[in-house]
Amino acid sequence: MSTVETICLVGWGAIGQRVAALLKARGASARIAGIAVRDPKEGEGTMPDGAVHLASPEALAATGATLVVEAASRESVLPYARAALAAGMDFAVTSTSALVDVSVLDELVELARRNGRKLIIPPGALGGIDALSAASRLGLDSVEHVITKPASAWLGTQAEQLCRLTELQEAETFFEGTAAEAATAFPQNANVAATTSLAGIGMQRTRVRLVADPRAVENMHCIQARGPFGTFEIRLQNRPLATNPKSSEMTALNLVRLIENRSSALVV
């Protein structure tokens, strides 16, 4: 008999709502006890039955949750992670750009260690993170991550100052740099660069290219790694979330997998 996982969500945007809908549709052994949003009106009429509005990080402690899933913004990571880990809850981060700050990462890892809990980095929009992390045990020589999205997905970001998004006729690379630089400058579109770096050779050694493609209809990722293990290349073409083209359906699916695995007798 499976146990029921009690979770809280930080954020009730496109990802959080998609996760909740998928869990319900799949009959998952999970109960959403609370949802943190800035304005309680954001969740009116849409929050799952039994879920309470969490007005502050301190409100987590009373929910009895064992897992808190952040799907909001990098600004929410530190306060909610501190509160969750201190209250004896595991904390899963989707806004991994918050962990570019080494002091934040070190503090949360130490807090998790001290309280016997876990700071969890889901794969987000990616696949193959398990293989990349395994390969890193022998050390890696290089890791490159290329993120290609429709030109419209980059609207509202710094990409508008780096290329003429609305006038592009073909794919254009508008950014090349480290994972730390990419995740910091493009926190909504390039969080996964931080995820890749945490699994592999770190924020400063992971190279990232960002591409706007007017012909693309999906969000594409290509990760290449080389090291003593051999070579590694994975390509993903992810459908964007219907309610947020900056995010992929895979991001929500990987969170559902994480939550279901918590109470499953078989974990793959």
C-alpha positions as a Markdown table, in Angstrom:
| # | Residue | x | y | z |
|---|---|---|---|---|
| 1 | Met | 0.0 | 0.0 | 0.0 |
| 2 | Ser | 1.5 | 3.3 | -1.1 |
| 3 | Thr | 1.7 | 6.2 | 1.3 |
| 4 | Val | 0.3 | 9.6 | 0.5 |
| 5 | Glu | 2.9 | 12.3 | 0.0 |
| 6 | Thr | 1.9 | 15.7 | 1.5 |
| 7 | Ile | 3.4 | 18.6 | -0.5 |
| 8 | Cys | 3.3 | 22.3 | -0.7 |
| 9 | Leu | 3.8 | 24.4 | -3.8 |
| 10 | Val | 5.6 | 27.7 | -3.9 |
| 11 | Gly | 4.0 | 29.5 | -6.9 |
| 12 | Trp | 0.7 | 28.9 | -8.7 |
| 13 | Gly | 1.6 | 29.9 | -12.2 |
| 14 | Ala | 1.7 | 27.8 | -15.3 |
| 15 | Ile | 4.1 | 25.1 | -13.9 |
| 16 | Gly | 2.4 | 24.8 | -10.5 |
| 17 | Gln | -1.1 | 24.5 | -12.0 |
| 18 | Arg | 0.1 | 22.0 | -14.6 |
| 19 | Val | 1.7 | 19.8 | -11.9 |
| 20 | Ala | -1.5 | 19.9 | -9.8 |
| 21 | Ala | -3.6 | 18.9 | -12.8 |
| 22 | Leu | -1.4 | 16.1 | -13.8 |
| 23 | Leu | -1.2 | 14.7 | -10.3 |
| 24 | Lys | -5.0 | 14.7 | -10.1 |
| 25 | Ala | -5.5 | 13.2 | -13.6 |
| 26 | Arg | -3.0 | 10.4 | -12.8 |
| 27 | Gly | -4.5 | 9.6 | -9.4 |
| 28 | Ala | -1.2 | 10.1 | -7.7 |
| 29 | Ser | -0.6 | 9.4 | -4.0 |
| 30 | Ala | 0.0 | 13.0 | -3.3 |
| 31 | Arg | -1.9 | 15.7 | -1.4 |
| 32 | Ile | -1.3 | 19.4 | -2.0 |
| 33 | Ala | -1.6 | 20.9 | 1.5 |
| 34 | Gly | -0.7 | 24.5 | 0.7 |
| 35 | Ile | 0.2 | 26.9 | -2.0 |
| 36 | Ala | 2.3 | 30.0 | -1.6 |
| 37 | Val | 1.3 | 33.0 | -3.7 |
| 38 | Arg | 1.8 | 36.7 | -3.2 |
| 39 | Asp | -1.8 | 37.6 | -3.6 |
| 40 | Pro | -4.5 | 35.1 | -2.3 |
| 41 | Lys | -6.7 | 36.3 | -5.2 |
| 42 | Glu | -4.3 | 34.5 | -7.6 |
| 43 | Gly | -5.6 | 31.1 | -6.5 |
| 44 | Glu | -9.2 | 31.9 | -6.0 |
| 45 | Gly | -11.4 | 29.2 | -7.6 |
| 46 | Thr | -8.4 | 27.2 | -9.0 |
| 47 | Met | -6.6 | 25.9 | -5.9 |
| 48 | Pro | -7.0 | 22.1 | -5.2 |
| 49 | Asp | -9.5 | 21.1 | -2.5 |
| 50 | Gly | -8.0 | 21.2 | 1.0 |
| 51 | Ala | -5.0 | 23.4 | 0.0 |
| 52 | Val | -4.5 | 26.5 | 2.1 |
| 53 | His | -3.0 | 29.8 | 1.0 |
| 54 | Leu | 0.4 | 30.3 | 2.5 |
| 55 | Ala | 1.0 | 33.9 | 3.1 |
| 56 | Ser | 4.6 | 33.6 | 4.2 |
| 57 | Pro | 7.5 | 31.0 | 4.4 |
| 58 | Glu | 6.8 | 30.6 | 8.1 |
| 59 | Ala | 3.3 | 29.2 | 7.3 |
| 60 | Leu | 4.9 | 26.1 | 5.8 |
| 61 | Ala | 5.5 | 24.5 | 9.2 |
| 62 | Ala | 1.9 | 24.1 | 10.1 |
| 63 | Thr | 1.0 | 22.2 | 6.9 |
| 64 | Gly | 2.6 | 18.9 | 7.8 |
| 65 | Ala | 4.2 | 18.7 | 4.4 |
| 66 | Thr | 7.2 | 16.5 | 3.7 |
| 67 | Leu | 8.2 | 18.1 | 0.4 |
| 68 | Val | 8.0 | 21.7 | -0.8 |
| 69 | Val | 8.3 | 22.3 | -4.5 |
| 70 | Glu | 9.3 | 25.8 | -5.7 |
| 71 | Ala | 7.9 | 26.8 | -9.1 |
| 72 | Ala | 7.8 | 30.6 | -8.7 |
| 73 | Ser | 10.9 | 32.7 | -9.1 |
| 74 | Arg | 14.5 | 32.8 | -8.0 |
| 75 | Glu | 13.6 | 35.4 | -5.4 |
| 76 | Ser | 11.4 | 32.9 | -3.6 |
| 77 | Val | 14.0 | 30.2 | -3.3 |
| 78 | Leu | 16.1 | 31.3 | -0.4 |
| 79 | Pro | 13.3 | 32.3 | 2.1 |
| 80 | Tyr | 11.1 | 29.3 | 1.3 |
| 81 | Ala | 14.0 | 26.9 | 1.3 |
| 82 | Arg | 15.2 | 28.2 | 4.6 |
| 83 | Ala | 11.8 | 27.7 | 6.2 |
| 84 | Ala | 11.1 | 24.3 | 4.6 |
| 85 | Leu | 14.5 | 22.8 | 5.5 |
| 86 | Ala | 14.3 | 24.2 | 9.1 |
| 87 | Ala | 10.9 | 22.7 | 9.5 |
| 88 | Gly | 12.1 | 19.2 | 8.5 |
| 89 | Met | 10.9 | 19.3 | 4.9 |
| 90 | Asp | 12.7 | 18.5 | 1.7 |
| 91 | Phe | 12.9 | 21.3 | -0.8 |
| 92 | Ala | 12.9 | 21.0 | -4.6 |
| 93 | Val | 14.1 | 23.9 | -6.7 |
| 94 | Thr | 13.0 | 24.8 | -10.2 |
| 95 | Ser | 14.4 | 28.3 | -10.3 |
| 96 | Thr | 17.9 | 27.0 | -10.1 |
| 97 | Ser | 19.3 | 30.4 | -11.2 |
| 98 | Ala | 19.1 | 31.3 | -7.5 |
| 99 | Leu | 21.9 | 28.8 | -6.8 |
| 100 | Val | 24.3 | 30.7 | -9.0 |
| 101 | Asp | 25.1 | 32.6 | -5.8 |
| 102 | Val | 27.5 | 30.2 | -4.1 |
| 103 | Ser | 26.7 | 31.6 | -0.7 |
| 104 | Val | 23.0 | 30.7 | -1.2 |
| 105 | Leu | 23.9 | 27.2 | -2.4 |
| 106 | Asp | 26.3 | 26.6 | 0.5 |
| 107 | Glu | 23.9 | 27.8 | 3.1 |
| 108 | Leu | 21.0 | 25.7 | 1.9 |
| 109 | Val | 23.1 | 22.5 | 1.5 |
| 110 | Glu | 24.4 | 23.0 | 5.0 |
| 111 | Leu | 20.9 | 23.7 | 6.4 |
| 112 | Ala | 19.7 | 20.5 | 4.7 |
| 113 | Arg | 22.6 | 18.5 | 6.1 |
| 114 | Arg | 22.1 | 19.8 | 9.6 |
| 115 | Asn | 18.4 | 19.0 | 9.6 |
| 116 | Gly | 18.7 | 15.6 | 7.9 |
| 117 | Arg | 16.7 | 16.8 | 4.8 |
| 118 | Lys | 17.4 | 17.2 | 1.1 |
| 119 | Leu | 17.8 | 20.1 | -1.3 |
| 120 | Ile | 16.6 | 18.5 | -4.5 |
| 121 | Ile | 17.4 | 19.7 | -8.1 |
| 122 | Pro | 14.9 | 18.2 | -10.5 |
| 123 | Pro | 15.9 | 17.9 | -14.2 |
| 124 | Gly | 13.5 | 20.6 | -15.2 |
| 125 | Ala | 13.1 | 20.7 | -18.9 |
| 126 | Leu | 16.0 | 18.3 | -19.4 |
| 127 | Gly | 16.7 | 14.7 | -19.8 |
| 128 | Gly | 20.0 | 12.8 | -19.3 |
| 129 | Ile | 20.9 | 14.7 | -16.1 |
| 130 | Asp | 21.4 | 11.3 | -14.4 |
| 131 | Ala | 24.0 | 10.3 | -17.0 |
| 132 | Leu | 25.7 | 13.6 | -16.8 |
| 133 | Ser | 25.9 | 13.5 | -13.0 |
| 134 | Ala | 27.1 | 9.9 | -13.2 |
| 135 | Ala | 29.9 | 10.8 | -15.7 |
| 136 | Ser | 31.0 | 13.7 | -13.4 |
| 137 | Arg | 32.1 | 11.1 | -10.8 |
| 138 | Leu | 35.2 | 10.5 | -13.0 |
| 139 | Gly | 35.6 | 14.2 | -13.8 |
| 140 | Leu | 34.6 | 16.0 | -17.0 |
| 141 | Asp | 36.7 | 17.8 | -19.6 |
| 142 | Ser | 33.9 | 19.9 | -21.1 |
| 143 | Val | 30.2 | 20.5 | -21.1 |
| 144 | Glu | 28.3 | 22.7 | -23.5 |
| 145 | His | 24.5 | 23.4 | -23.4 |
| 146 | Val | 22.8 | 25.0 | -26.3 |
| 147 | Ile | 19.2 | 26.3 | -25.7 |
| 148 | Thr | 17.1 | 27.1 | -28.8 |
| 149 | Lys | 13.6 | 28.6 | -28.4 |
| 150 | Pro | 11.2 | 30.3 | -30.8 |
| 151 | Ala | 12.0 | 34.0 | -31.1 |
| 152 | Ser | 8.7 | 34.9 | -29.4 |
| 153 | Ala | 9.8 | 32.9 | -26.3 |
| 154 | Trp | 12.6 | 35.4 | -25.7 |
| 155 | Leu | 10.4 | 38.5 | -25.8 |
| 156 | Gly | 10.5 | 40.4 | -22.5 |
| 157 | Thr | 14.1 | 39.3 | -21.8 |
| 158 | Gln | 17.5 | 40.9 | -22.4 |
| 159 | Ala | 17.5 | 39.1 | -25.8 |
| 160 | Glu | 15.5 | 42.0 | -27.1 |
| 161 | Gln | 18.6 | 44.2 | -26.7 |
| 162 | Leu | 20.9 | 41.6 | -28.2 |
| 163 | Cys | 19.1 | 40.9 | -31.4 |
| 164 | Arg | 16.0 | 42.0 | -33.4 |
| 165 | Leu | 13.7 | 39.2 | -32.3 |
| 166 | Thr | 10.7 | 40.3 | -34.3 |
| 167 | Glu | 12.7 | 40.7 | -37.5 |
| 168 | Leu | 14.7 | 37.4 | -37.5 |
| 169 | Gln | 14.6 | 35.4 | -40.7 |
| 170 | Glu | 16.8 | 32.6 | -39.4 |
| 171 | Ala | 18.2 | 31.2 | -36.2 |
| 172 | Glu | 20.6 | 33.6 | -34.4 |
| 173 | Thr | 22.9 | 32.9 | -31.4 |
| 174 | Phe | 22.6 | 36.0 | -29.3 |
| 175 | Phe | 24.5 | 34.9 | -26.2 |
| 176 | Glu | 27.6 | 32.8 | -25.4 |
| 177 | Gly | 29.0 | 32.5 | -22.0 |
| 178 | Thr | 29.1 | 30.5 | -18.8 |
| 179 | Ala | 26.1 | 28.8 | -17.1 |
| 180 | Ala | 26.3 | 31.3 | -14.3 |
| 181 | Glu | 26.0 | 34.2 | -16.8 |
| 182 | Ala | 23.2 | 32.6 | -18.7 |
| 183 | Ala | 21.1 | 31.7 | -15.7 |
| 184 | Thr | 21.6 | 35.1 | -14.1 |
| 185 | Ala | 20.7 | 37.1 | -17.2 |
| 186 | Phe | 17.9 | 34.9 | -18.4 |
| 187 | Pro | 16.4 | 33.3 | -15.2 |
| 188 | Gln | 13.1 | 32.4 | -16.9 |
| 189 | Asn | 14.5 | 30.9 | -20.0 |
| 190 | Ala | 17.9 | 29.5 | -18.9 |
| 191 | Asn | 17.4 | 28.1 | -15.4 |
| 192 | Val | 18.3 | 24.7 | -16.9 |
| 193 | Ala | 21.8 | 26.0 | -17.6 |
| 194 | Ala | 22.3 | 26.1 | -13.8 |
| 195 | Thr | 20.9 | 22.5 | -13.5 |
| 196 | Thr | 23.3 | 21.3 | -16.1 |
| 197 | Ser | 26.2 | 22.9 | -14.3 |
| 198 | Leu | 25.3 | 21.5 | -10.9 |
| 199 | Ala | 25.1 | 18.0 | -12.4 |
| 200 | Gly | 28.4 | 18.4 | -14.3 |
| 201 | Ile | 31.4 | 20.7 | -14.0 |
| 202 | Gly | 30.1 | 23.8 | -12.3 |
| 203 | Met | 28.7 | 27.2 | -13.2 |
| 204 | Gln | 31.9 | 28.7 | -14.5 |
| 205 | Arg | 33.1 | 25.8 | -16.6 |
| 206 | Thr | 29.8 | 24.9 | -18.3 |
| 207 | Arg | 29.5 | 26.8 | -21.6 |
| 208 | Val | 26.1 | 28.0 | -22.8 |
| 209 | Arg | 24.8 | 29.3 | -26.1 |
| 210 | Leu | 21.3 | 30.8 | -26.4 |
| 211 | Val | 19.6 | 30.8 | -29.8 |
| 212 | Ala | 16.4 | 32.5 | -31.0 |
| 213 | Asp | 14.9 | 30.7 | -34.0 |
| 214 | Pro | 11.8 | 32.2 | -35.8 |
| 215 | Arg | 11.0 | 28.9 | -37.4 |
| 216 | Ala | 11.1 | 26.8 | -34.2 |
| 217 | Val | 7.9 | 25.7 | -32.6 |
| 218 | Glu | 9.5 | 23.8 | -29.7 |
| 219 | Asn | 12.0 | 24.5 | -27.0 |
| 220 | Met | 15.2 | 22.6 | -27.8 |
| 221 | His | 18.2 | 21.6 | -25.7 |
| 222 | Cys | 21.4 | 20.0 | -26.8 |
| 223 | Ile | 24.0 | 19.0 | -24.1 |
| 224 | Gln | 27.4 | 17.7 | -25.1 |
| 225 | Ala | 29.9 | 16.4 | -22.5 |
| 226 | Arg | 33.3 | 14.9 | -22.8 |
| 227 | Gly | 35.5 | 13.2 | -20.2 |
| 228 | Pro | 37.2 | 10.0 | -19.1 |
| 229 | Phe | 33.8 | 8.2 | -19.3 |
| 230 | Gly | 33.6 | 8.9 | -23.1 |
| 231 | Thr | 31.3 | 11.3 | -24.9 |
| 232 | Phe | 27.7 | 12.3 | -24.2 |
| 233 | Glu | 25.2 | 14.1 | -26.4 |
| 234 | Ile | 21.5 | 14.5 | -25.8 |
| 235 | Arg | 18.9 | 16.5 | -27.8 |
| 236 | Leu | 15.5 | 17.3 | -26.6 |
| 237 | Gln | 12.6 | 19.0 | -28.4 |
| 238 | Asn | 10.1 | 20.0 | -25.8 |
| 239 | Arg | 6.7 | 21.4 | -26.3 |
| 240 | Pro | 6.2 | 24.7 | -24.5 |
| 241 | Leu | 3.5 | 25.0 | -21.9 |
| 242 | Ala | 0.4 | 26.3 | -23.5 |
| 243 | Thr | 0.1 | 29.0 | -20.8 |
| 244 | Asn | 3.8 | 30.0 | -20.7 |
| 245 | Pro | 6.0 | 29.6 | -23.8 |
| 246 | Lys | 9.1 | 30.3 | -21.7 |
| 247 | Ser | 8.7 | 27.0 | -20.0 |
| 248 | Ser | 8.4 | 23.4 | -21.3 |
| 249 | Glu | 5.9 | 20.7 | -20.6 |
| 250 | Met | 8.8 | 18.5 | -19.5 |
| 251 | Thr | 9.4 | 20.8 | -16.5 |
| 252 | Ala | 6.1 | 19.9 | -15.1 |
| 253 | Leu | 6.4 | 16.3 | -16.0 |
| 254 | Asn | 9.7 | 16.0 | -14.2 |
| 255 | Leu | 8.2 | 17.4 | -11.1 |
| 256 | Val | 5.3 | 15.0 | -11.3 |
| 257 | Arg | 7.8 | 12.1 | -11.6 |
| 258 | Leu | 9.7 | 13.4 | -8.6 |
| 259 | Ile | 6.5 | 13.6 | -6.5 |
| 260 | Glu | 5.2 | 10.2 | -7.6 |
| 261 | Asn | 8.6 | 8.5 | -6.9 |
| 262 | Arg | 8.4 | 9.7 | -3.3 |
| 263 | Ser | 5.6 | 7.3 | -2.5 |
| 264 | Ser | 6.2 | 4.6 | -5.2 |
| 265 | Ala | 7.5 | 1.2 | -4.3 |
| 266 | Leu | 9.3 | 1.1 | -7.7 |
| 267 | Val | 11.5 | 4.1 | -8.5 |
| 268 | Val | 12.9 | 4.5 | -12.1 |
